[in-house]
Structure formats: C-alpha cells, structure tokens
Amino acid sequence: MKRLSDILDRIAILRSEGDTSISVRRIGFDSRQVEPGDLFVAVRGVQVDGHRFIAEVLQKGASVIVAEDAPGTLPQGVCWIQVADSAEALGQFAANFYGRPSENLQVVAVTGTNGKTTTATLLFDLVRELGFQAGLLSTIENRIGDRVLPSRLTTPDPVYIQEQMAEMVEAGCTYVFMEASSHAIHQKRIAGLHFAGAVFTNITHDHLDYHGTFKNYIDAKKMLFDGLPRTAFALVNTDDPRGPVMLQNTAAKTYTYSLKKLADYKARIIDYNLLGLHLELDGTDFYGRLIGAFNAYNYLAVYATARLLGLDKMEVLTVLSRLTPAPGRFETVVHANRPVVGIVDYAHTPDALEKVLQTIDNLRKGGERIITVVGCGGDRDKAKRPIMAQVACSGSNQVILTADNPRSEDPAQILAEMLEGVRISDRAKVLTILSRREAIRTACAIAHSGDIVLAAGKGHEKYQEIKGVRHPFDDVAELRAALAETVTN
C-alpha cells in the first residue's frame, strides 16, 4: 500500500478531485485486472483506449482514476487525477509507487534494429563475471541475478519494469541492462526510468507497419536520447549514418564508437573464423568467441559501455574474451556423424539476414553451399517480405521459404508476398514449404558434405505462433533432430 500523495510526487497534474491522502493498493492499466483499492491509469493504446473502461473499473472498486479526460460523476470516496499524457504518467506513477528504484541502479538502455539482445546480454554477463549483481530485461529473458523470468516483449510495460527494478534493488543489483524497442520508446513504456546511459547500435528497415515511415522509426529511437539526463552518457555507432542524429538534442555526455571512422572507441577486424573474432580493440589485441564481422560492433559497444561505467580496461577485455553468444544468435548446430554445419540466427530483418549470410560466405573455405530456411512474421511489416526473399536468394545457393510466426495471417499468403521479391533468375533455387519443421528437414536432407544450413528468423524462440496459439517449436532442436535423422536414413 502507498499513500496517493506520495505517488503524485514530482508528477505534473492538471487537476485533481478527491482525498489524496488515501492509500493505493496497486497501479494498473488493464481494466480486466483491476481490484478494489487500485489506481487505474486510462492509457490511450494503439488498439484500445483505456478511457472506455473507466465505468467498468469503478464498478470493480478502483479508488483512483488517472485520465486525460474528465470521467463524469464519480462515486463517493474515489479520487480523480487529470494528466496531459496518461501513458507518460503511468510510468511516473509506477516509479513512485515502487520507490523510484532506477535511481538506485546504473540502468543502461540499448536501442537499434540489430544487436540489442547480444549487447545487453553480454553486458549483463560481463558485470556478473566481474563480481557485480545485475539485472537484465531482454527479448530472450529477464534476469535478476541468477533468477530467470520469462520474456514476452522486448521491453515490458512500465509497471512490470518498475516492479522488477524494485526487486533488483532488493536483490543488491548494481547494474541493469535493458533493450529499448522503438515501440516501447514511442509508447512511453520507459517513462519514469532514470538512465545512467543509452547505446545506439544501428537502424535499418523494420517495424514500418507500426511507425508508418522510416523517419518516424528513427525519431522513435531518438526519443530515448532526447530524454537522457545530463548525468548520463549517450554512446552511438557512427558507422551508421543515423548515429550522429541520435545525439542532436541530447543533454547527456556524448561518445562514439566505430570500425571505420575516427571515434572515441575504435576497433579493427584482424581475422575471424568459426572459432571467433580477432580484433584490435582500443589499441589492444583481443580474441573473442562471437562469430562474424557484425559482432565486432557488438564487442565494441559492450567494451565502450563498460569503460563508460568506470570498469577497468584489462579486466573488461579479459572477461569479454570468455563470453559466449546469446542463444539463437549465430548458434551453431552440428552432428558428429554428419559433416553439415547448422546455424540458427534471429535475423528477421533484411539487413540482419544479409550480414549473417555475408559472414557465412566469408567463412566458407571452398565449394560449400549455403542453404537458407527463412520466413516472415505475420501481423508485422509487410514491406520487408519481398526484400527478405531477395536477400536470401542473393546470399544462398538454395532457399526454402517457410512459415515464421504467421500469427493471425495465412502463412501461404505471406510466402506469396515473399516470392514477389525473387528474381526470375533465382526461381530455380527456391522451394516453398509451409511447415517449418518440414522445411528444416528438407534443407538437411538435400545438404551435401560441408554444406551450411541456416535457419533464420526465430533464433531463441521456443514457440511458433499460429492463430493466437503458441505451439512449442525450437529451431535449434529441430535442426539437431533433422541432422540426426539424415544420418540414420
């Protein structure tokens, strides 16, 4: 329980009616979960406007209503708070309710199209290896030290975030590393958080189904940096042309990293193979276990962030060299009796897929073929579907288009839209197989000795979402089973 007057601390309110000395049991924004004594924030969501449910939550016993519009006649004893932006207010209310936990933590947000999960996870693993307690909010999992919590969204809702950060403070955490998706930034799910720093990895074509235009997508990412305090650091990849854009209006101290230009933090690729990367990192020889040129950027972002957090250079490099990739990020799958290399990667954007295929191509020693299994998610950016197929064909010897997470869409229609991007000259090397399991099995069956089978798009996910139901499905397990099956057959 928390007194309402304490929850209102430092929050700009337009008007209030009722007794602000009452106690609040819980903060809520989902009308279905409201119980007596709760504070309900009416948020205008993408699909649903919470103002429509004020009457319903009042019947359920909500004691405080926070809204942008006047709710009309209120029952006796109910308090009403008017705010200009209820989405922003939700994060601020939640922060106050849980004691503003982020102010007692070093919270670093990582945003960008690709590399968020790897960067955040490596930072979490790094500081843990250095002896610190830490928290993680990521696409793959949420962590409070050794405790693992399931993750359904890249960036959770603000009430959940504040609740988890309060638990992180209780658990003695020093650092928290979190992914900040463009959706979450735009929807103000990170409101109420105090950041020690933010990292920009890159930005490429994605999420235009939500943002409408590429400019809107860039602007959403930029909002994170625009809101940083003067005490924070803003670290951006200047090899991406939008990196400097992120810094235009930030009050934070600005820093850059690059493989190609003058920057505060520099690295150079010396060599890479299936065992890892050899870099010159900030003037020091460095050998890491992550594979592919794109991971040089992830290493550099992690190193620079660690240094900006005040960690020792040689300790950081020593531990970083031992760390392994996040699950489903260029994860290799092999069978002792089958000389075929399987790779699972989360690449679900044209840029990410192109980078993974370039990496595989550079690792080839001779005539090994690349067989790519890939699909596109339903209810997501349709514009990238033909581009994904085109990229897959350009970088592969054989392509099997298949289902990803079709969600509410017809998977056959998704494949038809992907096929529009296949050039006439590439059609002979493209198969379409709706069943992802059969697609992976087919890829392994047609693979010759030394070939590389890439299952792209789902990475760490342990499910396939079809018509609102999540069915158990794991690309790594499927690839392993398919390789074993081709041995026995």
Buried (B, 14 or more C-beta within 10 A) or exposed (E): EBEBEBBBEEBEEEEBBBEBEBBBBBBBBBBEEBEEBBBBBBBBEEEEBBBEBBEEBBEBBBBBBBBBEEBEEBEEEBBBBBBEBBBBBBBBBBBBBBBBBBEBBBBBBBBBBBBBBBBBBBBBBBBBBBEBBBBBBBBBBBBBBEEEBEBEBBBBBBBBBBBBBBBBBEBEBBBBBBBBBBBBBBBBBBBBBBBBBBBBBBBBBBBBEBBEEBEBBBBBBBBBBBBBEEEBBBBBBBBBEBBBBBBEEBBBBBBBBBBEEEBBBBBEBBEBEBEBBBBEBBEEEBBBBBBBBBBBBBBBBBBBBBBBBEBEBEBBBEBBBEBBBBBBBBBBBBBEEBEBBBBBBBBBBBBBBBBBBBBBEEBEEEEBBBBBBBBBBBEBBBEBBBBBBBBBBEBBBBBBBBBBBBBEBEBEEBBEBBBEBBEEEBEEBBBBBBEBBBBBBBBBEBBEEBBBBBBBBBBBBBEBBBEEEEEEBBBBBBBBBBBBBBEEE
